Amino acid sequence: MTSLFDPISLRGLTIRNRIFLPPMCMYRVEAKDGVPTDWHLAHYGSRAAGGFGLVVAEATGVSPEGRITPWCCGIWNDEQAGAWERIAALAHQEGAAFAIQLQHAGRKGSFYRDFDVPASGSVPLSDGGWETIGPSPIPFPGIAAPRAASLDDIAKVRADFVAAAKRADAAGVDAVQLHAAHGYLLFEFLSPLSNQRTDQYGGSFEGRTRLLLEVAEDVREVWPDNKPLLVRLSATEWVDGGWTVEESVELARLLKDRGVDMIDVSSGGNVLAPIPKDVDYQIPLAAAVRKAGLPVSAVGRITEARQAQSILDEGLADAVSVGRAALRDPHWPLRTGAELGVPRDNLPYSKSYLRGRF
Ligand SMILES: Cc1cc2nc3c(=O)[nH]c(=O)nc-3n(C[C@H](O)[C@H](O)[C@H](O)COP(=O)(O)O)c2cc1C
């Protein structure tokens, strides 16, 4: 039986355990220049010291207009890459692998961050916002409509992902995760609800998946052979007429053929739809995508030690991503190991914390 604390190898990368920190935007770049700050160093460093096997840094813009908010991180210039290099080095020092989620926010970009109430919705150009692009000029409810991306825009998006991946590699990042979930640009192209194009990037399954497959191919070409390429996918939109689980499985096969090594299986975010209330709502989606023949991580409402271990025991996923529980407890993996009775010496304590073991 696979333990949460067994390593997992993806290409040349061995990750010390199967507990991953999923990408979570911190919206803490107060200078709005996309450069990760001391906040990010402390935040990701704490989770690395807290025992996570893989730390996936938040949705990070491949271009200024690829960010969700003006306060998001970026990786479109060398200053940003230098800041990521420092964070990756700290994660490595604490024994964790370090990935960055590469993001183009598409029609859901230029947003106010959620904790700046009463400001909400789209940031106007006059307050540092930008014109957004999407597959079609269809707005996400309540925010500004995007411009339909031209073929030149699409070529630029592809080039920006490639340049970002090169910078991430040079910064010592172990893996990049393409953000194809939650209604951001790469997912917007997948969904017939947001993609009503009539050219080669729309229409059929083949048309709607073209951009993501091209980006995966482009990035794989410049991303070193010994480093894994990850994708985060919304496996369903929870609404009739939207992107489906069956399409996700087929897409996962195509991604695998293009050198994608693992998929983190999420859902929703492209349209307003009711999401199931049960704790395990997203786990069957991971199990379904796993049938495509590549490793997957499950995510969503995983908070308890036994719940997480049973996902592996039942063969539903190869790893778990623990998000909000890790915001309130950076040492979630260590606490979980203690609760599962894993011998203390086998748990990934930072050497400076050995005297404080559970
Ligand atoms: C504060 C916050 C920021 C998030 N930012 C991102 C993000 O940058 N990229 C992403 O793919 N998902 C993002 N998510 C979604 C999480 O990665 C995760 O999928 C979600 O919270 C469900 O997992 P959980 O129940 O373990 O928290 C975010 C979630 C939270 C709470």
The ligand as an ORCA input file, in Angstrom:
! r2SCAN-3c Opt
* xyz 0 1
  C      -6.550     31.862     -1.118
  C      -6.682     30.912     -2.264
  C      -6.013     31.193     -3.447
  C      -6.084     30.284     -4.515
  N      -5.335     30.524     -5.643
  C      -5.265     29.568     -6.612
  C      -4.325     29.686     -7.667
  O      -3.505     30.596     -7.718
  N      -4.333     28.727     -8.620
  C      -5.178     27.646     -8.572
  O      -5.140     26.800     -9.466
  N      -6.044     27.503     -7.548
  C      -6.084     28.396     -6.559
  N      -6.877     28.197     -5.462
  C      -7.587     26.907     -5.323
  C      -6.774     25.946     -4.464
  O      -5.528     25.615     -5.068
  C      -7.537     24.637     -4.179
  O      -7.763     23.972     -5.396
  C      -8.856     24.899     -3.478
  O      -8.676     25.770     -2.379
  C      -9.492     23.592     -3.002
  O      -8.621     22.872     -2.161
  P      -8.757     22.950     -0.544
  O     -10.148     22.526     -0.207
  O      -7.697     21.978     -0.042
  O      -8.474     24.351     -0.140
  C      -6.859     29.103     -4.399
  C      -7.565     28.868     -3.210
  C      -7.457     29.735     -2.151
  C      -8.176     29.398     -0.857
*
